Amino acid sequence: MSAAIYYFSATGNSLMVARDIASELKEAKLLPITKAAGSGSIEQADIVGIVFPVYMFGLPLIVAEFLKRLKAKPDAYVFSVATLGGLPGRAHSLIRSILGARGIELACGFSVMMPGNYTPLYGAIPKEQQEGMFKKEKIKVKEIARLVTERKRGIFEEKPFLANFLLYVLLYRAGSKQIPGSAKGFWITDACTKCGRCAKVCPVANIEMKDGRPFWLAHCQHCMACLQWCPVEAIQYKKSTLGRERYRHPGISEEDIGGQRVDPLKI
């Protein structure tokens, strides 16, 4: 059976999970959501996976837009995998709703705990804890791959329901429309070396370099890739990220993240 695994990732958590799932499913194609968002799926696969990070207890906007254009075979087995540092919110339910409106069934929605990376609220957890989570991720992925291979249905990892629903309503429903303009909160310190790495890793080309310094545009995904991958930690978000340790998955490179980069006009 053919398989296509679509992913969106800023610090590497979702990309690593997507890679591991693709490896377990054998010969699965690994495809960035950013590059597929413009035209929908061109891979008419038997198995379709969507791997993404939870944002504001919901979906990254680009993932939601991609799902509205996704094309799938009538008998395709479609599943989702959310990476998260806390609660999954209503991410899988949102996917079920978006796909359901287009006649596509979401068979299962899995959740994988990974180190949190939202620096405006907290710094990176200790390396030892990260390593423990990475080991558990490998085990969870094998279980997900087994269930997918068996074409299991009806598993949606969104508990506890009430907490997830309330957080989704309070944060995602109320604040997701503000995400594209959230880039106004980014700024740089004098430590900036004008290396341009921030522009290279931005998956939607929301950063322009002018006189060697970054300027943020108005189609941000609030993924924090620019902040996390800055080699000298010169990029800050408002005042809350100063002095907080950054996070990047050790198994993922700058080139891996930059490989998702796409002209926003094509999204």
RAURFEN-V94916 format. One record per pair of residues at least 24 apart in sequence whose C-alpha atoms are under 10 Angstrom apart, sorted by sequence separation. I is the first residue (numbers start at 1). J is the second residue. D is the distance in Angstrom with one decimal. If there is no record, write none. Layout:
i=<I;I>
j=<J;J>
d=<D;D>
This chain:
i=<1;2;3;4;5;6;7;8;9;48;58;87;88;112;113;183;201;202;229;230;1;2;3;4;5;6;7;8;9;37;40;41;47;48;88;112;188;200;201;202;229;1;2;3;4;5;6;7;8;37;40;41;45;46;47;78;79;80;86;87;112;180;188;198;199;200;201;1;2;3;4;5;6;7;8;22;37;38;39;40;43;44;45;46;54;55;57;64;67;68;77;78;79;80;81;82;83;84;85;86;113;187;188;198;199;201;202;5;6;21;34;37;38;40;41;42;43;44;45;46;47;48;49;50;51;52;53;54;55;67;70;71;76;77;78;79;80;81;82;83;84;85;86;112;186;187;197;198;201;229;6;7;33;34;37;40;41;42;43;44;46;47;48;49;50;51;52;53;54;55;57;59;67;69;70;74;75;76;77;78;79;80;81;82;83;84;85;86;111;112;186;187;197;198;200;201;225;6;21;33;36;37;39;40;41;42;43;44;45;46;47;48;49;50;51;52;53;54;57;58;59;64;68;69;74;75;76;77;78;79;80;81;82;83;84;85;86;110;111;186;196;197;198;18;34;35;37;38;39;40;41;45;46;47;48;49;50;51;52;53;54;56;57;58;59;60;64;67;68;71;72;73;74;76;77;78;79;80;81;82;83;84;85;110;184;185;198;199;18;19;33;34;37;38;39;40;44;45;46;47;48;49;50;51;52;53;54;56;57;58;59;63;67;70;72;82;83;84;85;112;183;184;197;198;225;18;33;36;37;45;54;55;56;57;58;59;65;68;69;71;72;83;84;85;111;183;184;197;198;225;17;18;33;36;54;55;56;57;58;64;68;70;110;182;183;184;196;197;6;16;17;53;54;56;58;59;64;67;109;181;182;183;195;14;15;54;55;58;59;108;181;182;183;184;195;4;14;15;54;58;180;181;182;183;193;195;198;4;5;13;14;15;53;54;180;181;182;183;186;192;193;4;13;14;52;108;179;180;181;182;183;188;192;193;3;4;5;13;14;108;179;180;181;182;186;187;191;192;194;2;3;4;12;107;179;180;181;183;186;191;192;193;2;3;4;5;6;7;8;9;10;11;178;179;180;191;192;2;3;4;5;6;7;8;9;10;108;178;179;189;191;192;1;2;3;4;5;6;7;8;9;107;108;109;178;179;189;190;191;220;1;2;3;4;5;6;7;8;50;107;108;109;110;111;112;176;188;189;190;219;1;2;3;4;5;6;7;107;108;109;110;111;176;188;189;106;107;108;109;110;111;187;188;189;105;106;107;108;109;110;187;188;106;107;108;109;186;187;188;106;186;187;188;9;185;186;187;8;185;186;187;184;185;186;189;201;205;8;83;183;184;185;200;201;203;204;8;182;183;200;201;202;203;205;206;7;198;201;202;203;204;205;206;6;49;54;197;200;201;202;203;204;205;206;48;51;53;197;200;201;202;203;204;205;206;49;50;51;52;53;199;200;201;202;203;204;205;6;21;49;51;81;96;198;200;201;202;203;204;205;51;53;197;200;203;204;199;204;18;55;81;93;204;17;92;93;17;79;91;92;93;17;91;92;14;90;91;14;15;89;90;13;14;79;88;89;90;13;14;78;87;88;89;13;77;87;88;89;90;77;79;87;88;89;3;5;7;78;79;87;88;89;90;91;2;3;4;5;6;7;9;77;79;89;90;3;5;77;78;81;82;88;89;90;77;79;80;81;82;87;88;89;90;79;87;88;89;90;91;89;90;88;89;90;87;88;89;91;89;90;89;17;17;14;13;49;13;14;48;13;47;13;47;13;13;47;118;120;11;118;119;11;58;117;118;10;57;58;117;57;117;119;57;58;119;57;58;118;56;57;58;117;56;57;60;55;56;57;58;59;56;57;58;56;57;58;61;134;55;56;57;60;61;120;17;20;21;24;25;55;56;59;119;120;130;16;20;23;24;56;58;61;119;120;122;123;21;22;23;24;25;56;60;61;120;121;122;123;126;130;131;17;21;24;25;56;120;121;123;124;125;127;130;13;16;17;20;21;24;25;55;119;120;123;124;125;16;19;20;21;23;24;119;120;122;123;124;125;17;18;21;22;25;118;119;121;122;123;124;13;17;21;25;119;120;122;123;124;20;21;24;119;119;21;119;117;118;119;117;118;117;116;117;115;116;117;115;115;114;62;1;62;63;61;62;61;60;61;60;60;55;55;35;55;34;35;33;34;53;32;11;10;10;10;9;8;66;65;62;10;10;11;10;11;12;9;10;11;8;10;11;9;10;11;10;11;10;11;10;35;36;38;32;34;35;37;38;34;35;36;38;32;33;34;35;37;38;39;40;32;34;35;38;39;31;32;33;34;35;37;38;32;34;36;37;35;36;34;35;16;34;15;16;33;11;12;13;14;16;11;12;13;15;16;11;12;13;15;10;11;12;13;10;11;12;13;12;11;12;15;11;12;15;11;10;12;11;12;10;11;9;10;9;10;8;10;9;8;7>
j=<25;26;27;28;29;30;31;32;33;72;82;111;112;136;137;207;225;226;253;254;26;27;28;29;30;31;32;33;34;62;65;66;72;73;113;137;213;225;226;227;254;27;28;29;30;31;32;33;34;63;66;67;71;72;73;104;105;106;112;113;138;206;214;224;225;226;227;28;29;30;31;32;33;34;35;49;64;65;66;67;70;71;72;73;81;82;84;91;94;95;104;105;106;107;108;109;110;111;112;113;140;214;215;225;226;228;229;33;34;49;62;65;66;68;69;70;71;72;73;74;75;76;77;78;79;80;81;82;83;95;98;99;104;105;106;107;108;109;110;111;112;113;114;140;214;215;225;226;229;257;35;36;62;63;66;69;70;71;72;73;75;76;77;78;79;80;81;82;83;84;86;88;96;98;99;103;104;105;106;107;108;109;110;111;112;113;114;115;140;141;215;216;226;227;229;230;254;36;51;63;66;67;69;70;71;72;73;74;75;76;77;78;79;80;81;82;83;84;87;88;89;94;98;99;104;105;106;107;108;109;110;111;112;113;114;115;116;140;141;216;226;227;228;49;65;66;68;69;70;71;72;76;77;78;79;80;81;82;83;84;85;87;88;89;90;91;95;98;99;102;103;104;105;107;108;109;110;111;112;113;114;115;116;141;215;216;229;230;50;51;65;66;69;70;71;72;76;77;78;79;80;81;82;83;84;85;86;88;89;90;91;95;99;102;104;114;115;116;117;144;215;216;229;230;257;51;66;69;70;78;87;88;89;90;91;92;98;101;102;104;105;116;117;118;144;216;217;230;231;258;51;52;67;70;88;89;90;91;92;98;102;104;144;216;217;218;230;231;41;51;52;88;89;91;93;94;99;102;144;216;217;218;230;50;51;90;91;94;95;144;217;218;219;220;231;41;51;52;91;95;217;218;219;220;230;232;235;42;43;51;52;53;91;92;218;219;220;221;224;230;231;43;52;53;91;147;218;219;220;221;222;227;231;232;43;44;45;53;54;148;219;220;221;222;226;227;231;232;234;43;44;45;53;148;220;221;222;224;227;232;233;234;44;45;46;47;48;49;50;51;52;53;220;221;222;233;234;45;46;47;48;49;50;51;52;53;151;221;222;232;234;235;45;46;47;48;49;50;51;52;53;151;152;153;222;223;233;234;235;264;46;47;48;49;50;51;52;53;95;152;153;154;155;156;157;221;233;234;235;264;47;48;49;50;51;52;53;153;154;155;156;157;222;234;235;153;154;155;156;157;158;234;235;236;153;154;155;156;157;158;235;236;155;156;157;158;235;236;237;156;236;237;238;60;236;237;238;60;237;238;239;237;238;239;242;254;258;62;137;237;238;239;254;255;257;258;63;237;238;255;256;257;258;260;261;63;254;257;258;259;260;261;262;63;106;111;254;257;258;259;260;261;262;263;106;109;111;255;258;259;260;261;262;263;264;108;109;110;111;112;258;259;260;261;262;263;264;66;81;109;111;141;156;258;260;261;262;263;264;265;112;114;258;261;264;265;261;266;81;118;144;156;267;81;156;157;82;144;156;157;158;83;157;158;81;157;158;82;83;157;158;82;83;148;157;158;159;83;84;148;157;158;159;84;148;158;159;160;161;149;151;159;160;161;76;78;80;151;152;160;161;162;163;164;76;77;78;79;80;81;83;151;153;163;164;78;80;152;153;156;157;163;164;165;153;155;156;157;158;163;164;165;166;156;164;165;166;167;168;167;168;167;168;169;167;168;169;172;171;172;172;112;114;112;112;148;113;114;148;114;148;115;149;116;117;151;222;224;116;223;224;117;164;223;224;117;164;165;224;165;225;227;166;167;228;167;168;228;167;168;169;228;168;169;172;168;169;170;171;172;170;171;172;171;172;173;176;249;171;172;173;176;177;236;134;137;138;141;142;172;173;176;236;237;247;134;138;141;142;174;176;179;237;238;240;241;140;141;142;143;144;175;179;180;239;240;241;242;245;249;250;137;141;144;145;176;240;241;243;244;245;247;250;134;137;138;141;142;145;146;176;240;241;244;245;246;138;141;142;143;145;146;241;242;244;245;246;247;140;141;144;145;148;241;242;244;245;246;247;137;141;145;149;243;244;246;247;248;145;146;149;244;245;148;246;245;246;247;246;247;247;247;248;247;248;249;248;249;249;204;149;220;221;220;221;221;221;222;222;223;221;222;203;223;203;204;203;204;223;203;201;201;202;203;203;203;267;267;267;221;222;223;223;224;225;223;224;225;223;225;226;225;226;227;227;228;228;229;229;259;260;262;257;259;260;262;263;260;261;262;264;259;260;261;262;264;265;266;267;260;262;263;266;267;260;261;262;263;264;266;267;262;264;266;267;266;267;266;267;249;267;249;250;267;246;247;248;249;251;247;248;249;251;252;248;249;250;252;248;249;250;251;249;250;251;252;252;252;253;256;253;254;257;254;254;256;256;257;256;257;256;257;257;258;257;260;260;260;260>
d=<9.2;8.9;7.4;5.4;6.0;6.1;6.4;6.1;9.1;7.9;9.8;9.1;9.2;8.8;7.2;9.3;6.4;6.1;9.5;10.0;9.3;7.5;4.6;4.7;5.0;4.7;5.1;5.6;9.7;7.4;9.4;8.6;9.1;9.5;9.4;6.6;8.6;9.7;6.5;9.8;7.3;9.2;6.5;6.3;6.1;6.0;5.6;5.4;7.1;8.0;6.4;9.2;9.9;8.4;9.2;8.0;8.8;7.5;9.9;9.0;9.8;9.5;8.1;9.7;9.4;8.6;9.9;9.1;8.3;8.8;7.1;8.5;5.5;8.4;9.9;9.1;9.4;9.0;8.4;7.7;9.9;7.6;7.3;7.1;9.7;9.9;9.2;9.7;10.0;9.4;9.3;6.8;5.6;8.4;8.6;7.6;8.7;7.2;8.6;7.4;9.2;8.6;9.6;7.3;7.1;9.8;9.6;9.3;9.2;8.9;7.2;6.9;7.5;8.2;7.6;8.7;8.3;6.0;7.0;9.3;9.1;6.9;8.4;7.9;8.8;8.1;8.5;6.1;9.7;7.4;9.9;9.7;8.6;8.0;5.3;5.5;6.5;5.8;6.3;5.9;6.3;5.7;8.7;7.1;9.7;8.5;9.9;4.3;7.6;9.5;9.8;9.9;7.7;8.2;4.5;4.7;5.2;7.3;8.0;6.0;7.3;5.6;6.1;5.8;6.4;5.9;6.5;5.5;6.3;8.6;9.1;9.7;9.8;9.7;8.1;8.6;9.1;8.7;7.6;5.7;5.0;4.7;4.7;4.7;4.9;5.1;5.5;9.1;9.0;8.2;8.9;8.8;7.6;7.3;9.8;9.5;9.6;8.4;9.5;6.9;7.2;8.1;6.9;4.4;5.2;8.7;9.3;9.8;9.6;4.7;4.8;4.7;5.0;4.6;4.7;5.2;4.7;5.7;7.0;7.5;9.2;8.3;6.3;9.2;7.6;9.3;9.7;6.5;7.5;5.8;6.1;5.6;6.1;5.8;5.7;5.6;7.5;9.4;9.9;7.5;9.7;10.0;8.8;8.4;9.9;9.6;9.0;8.0;8.0;5.9;7.1;6.8;6.2;6.0;6.4;5.6;6.1;5.9;6.2;6.0;8.5;9.7;5.8;5.9;8.3;9.2;7.5;6.7;7.0;9.1;9.7;8.9;9.3;9.6;9.1;9.2;7.9;8.4;7.1;8.5;6.2;7.5;4.3;9.6;9.5;9.3;6.7;9.9;8.3;9.8;9.7;8.0;7.2;9.8;9.0;9.2;8.3;8.7;8.5;8.0;8.5;7.4;8.3;7.5;8.9;9.1;9.0;9.2;4.0;5.5;5.5;9.2;6.6;8.9;7.4;9.8;9.1;6.8;7.6;9.7;9.2;7.1;7.2;6.2;8.3;6.1;6.8;9.1;8.0;9.6;8.4;8.9;7.8;6.2;4.5;8.5;9.3;8.9;8.9;8.7;9.9;9.3;9.1;8.9;9.5;5.9;8.1;6.5;9.3;9.5;7.5;8.7;9.3;8.6;6.3;8.8;9.6;6.6;8.2;7.7;7.7;9.1;7.4;9.5;6.9;8.1;8.8;8.1;9.0;9.8;9.2;9.1;7.7;9.4;9.0;7.6;9.7;9.4;9.7;9.4;9.6;6.7;8.8;9.8;7.7;9.0;8.5;7.4;8.3;9.6;8.0;7.9;8.0;9.3;8.9;9.1;6.0;8.2;6.7;9.5;8.7;5.1;8.7;5.8;9.6;9.9;8.6;9.8;9.7;9.7;5.5;9.6;9.2;9.6;5.6;6.6;6.6;8.5;9.6;8.6;9.1;6.7;8.7;6.2;9.5;9.1;9.1;4.5;6.4;8.2;7.1;9.5;9.1;7.9;8.4;8.3;9.5;7.8;9.8;8.4;8.1;4.4;8.9;6.6;9.3;9.6;10.0;7.0;10.0;9.1;8.6;6.0;9.8;9.0;6.5;6.0;8.9;9.6;8.5;6.6;8.0;8.4;8.4;5.2;8.1;8.2;7.6;8.3;8.5;8.5;9.6;9.8;9.6;6.2;7.4;7.7;5.2;5.1;5.8;6.3;5.9;6.0;5.9;6.6;6.6;8.7;9.0;10.0;6.2;9.7;5.3;7.7;7.8;5.3;4.5;5.0;4.5;4.9;4.7;5.2;6.9;7.9;7.3;9.1;9.8;9.7;8.5;7.1;8.8;9.9;5.9;6.4;5.8;6.3;6.0;6.1;5.7;7.3;9.5;7.1;5.5;8.2;7.3;8.3;9.3;9.8;8.8;5.0;9.7;7.7;7.4;8.8;7.8;8.7;7.3;8.5;9.1;4.7;5.6;6.1;6.1;5.9;10.0;5.3;6.6;8.3;6.0;4.8;4.5;5.4;7.8;8.3;4.6;7.6;9.8;8.6;7.5;5.6;6.1;8.4;5.8;6.0;9.8;8.7;8.4;8.3;6.8;5.4;8.7;9.6;5.6;6.4;10.0;10.0;8.1;4.5;7.3;8.5;5.3;6.2;9.4;8.8;5.1;9.4;9.8;6.6;9.8;8.4;9.8;8.5;8.7;8.9;8.3;7.7;7.3;9.8;7.3;9.5;9.9;8.4;8.6;8.0;6.5;9.8;9.7;8.6;9.8;5.7;6.8;7.9;8.0;6.4;9.7;9.6;9.7;9.5;8.3;8.6;4.2;9.6;5.3;5.6;6.3;8.9;9.7;9.9;9.6;9.9;5.6;7.9;8.3;4.0;5.4;6.0;7.7;9.8;9.3;9.4;9.8;9.5;8.8;8.8;8.0;6.2;6.2;6.3;6.3;9.9;9.8;9.7;9.6;9.6;10.0;9.4;9.7;6.8;8.7;8.8;5.4;9.6;10.0;9.5;9.0;7.4;8.9;9.2;9.2;9.6;8.5;9.3;8.8;8.2;8.3;8.5;6.9;9.8;9.3;9.7;10.0;7.9;8.3;8.0;9.7;7.3;8.5;9.7;8.1;7.7;9.7;9.7;6.8;9.9;6.0;7.8;7.8;6.5;9.5;6.9;9.1;8.9;9.9;5.8;8.4;8.8;8.0;7.7;7.9;8.8;8.5;9.5;9.5;8.0;9.1;8.2;9.5;9.8;9.9;9.3;9.8;8.3;9.7;9.4;9.9;9.3;9.9;9.3;9.7;9.5;9.4;9.3;9.6;6.9;9.0;7.7;6.2;9.8;9.5;9.2;9.7;9.8;9.2;9.9;4.1;6.3;9.2;9.7;9.2;9.4;10.0;8.5;6.8;6.3;9.4;9.7;6.7;9.7;8.4;8.7;8.7;6.6;6.2;9.8;5.6;9.1;9.1;9.2;9.2;9.9;9.8;9.2;9.0;8.3;9.5;9.2;9.5;9.3;9.4;8.8;9.8;6.6;8.2;7.9;8.8;9.2;9.3;9.1;9.6;9.3;9.9;8.5;8.1;7.5;9.4;9.3;7.4;9.4;7.1;9.9;8.3;8.6;9.8;8.6;9.5;9.2;8.3;6.5;6.3;9.4;8.0;5.1;9.4;8.3;6.9;8.7;9.8;9.7;9.7;9.4;8.6;8.3;9.2;7.2;5.8;5.8;6.1;8.4;7.7;9.3;9.4;5.1;9.3;8.6;8.9;8.7;9.7;9.1;9.2;8.0;9.4;7.8;8.9;8.9;9.2;6.6;9.9;9.6;7.4;9.9;6.8;9.8;8.6;8.1;8.4;8.0;8.6;8.0;9.8;9.7;9.8;9.8;9.9;8.1;9.2;8.7;8.3;7.1;7.9;9.8;9.7;9.0;9.8;7.5;6.0;9.3;6.4;7.6;5.3;7.7;8.5;7.5;8.4;9.8;9.8;9.3;9.3;8.2;6.7;7.5;6.2;8.7;8.9;7.9;5.2;4.8;5.3;9.3;9.7;9.9;8.3;9.8;9.3;8.6;5.8;8.9;6.9;4.8;5.7;8.4;9.5;9.0;7.8;8.7;8.6;9.4;9.2;9.2;8.3;6.3;5.4;9.8;7.1;6.2;7.5;9.9;8.5;9.3;7.8;8.9;9.2;9.9;9.6;6.8;7.7;9.8;6.9;9.6;9.0;8.3;7.5;8.8;5.9;8.1;7.9;8.2;10.0;9.7;9.2;8.6;9.5;9.0;9.4;9.8;10.0;9.4;7.3;6.7;6.8;9.4;8.4;8.2;9.5;8.6;9.3;8.3;6.9;9.4;9.7;7.1;9.1;9.5;9.7;8.0;8.0;7.6;8.4;8.6;8.5;8.5;8.2;9.8;9.5;8.3;5.8;7.9;9.3;8.0;6.7;6.1;9.7;4.8;9.5;8.5;8.5;9.8;10.0;6.9;8.4;7.8;9.0;9.5;9.9;9.9;9.6;9.8;6.8;9.8;10.0;6.1;7.7;9.8;9.2;8.2;7.8;7.1;6.2;10.0;8.7;8.6;9.9;5.7;6.4;8.9;5.4;8.2;8.8;8.9;10.0;9.1;9.8;8.0;4.4;9.7;8.8;9.5;5.4;8.2;8.1;9.1;7.6;8.0;7.0;9.3;9.8;9.7;9.7;9.4;8.0;9.5;7.3;7.0;6.4;6.1;9.6;7.1;4.8;5.1;9.5;7.8;8.5;6.1;8.2;9.1;9.6;9.3;7.7;8.3;5.5;7.9;8.0;8.5;9.1;9.2;8.4;9.0;9.7;8.2;9.8;7.1;9.7;7.5;9.5;6.4;7.0;9.1;9.1;9.3;8.4;7.9;9.3>
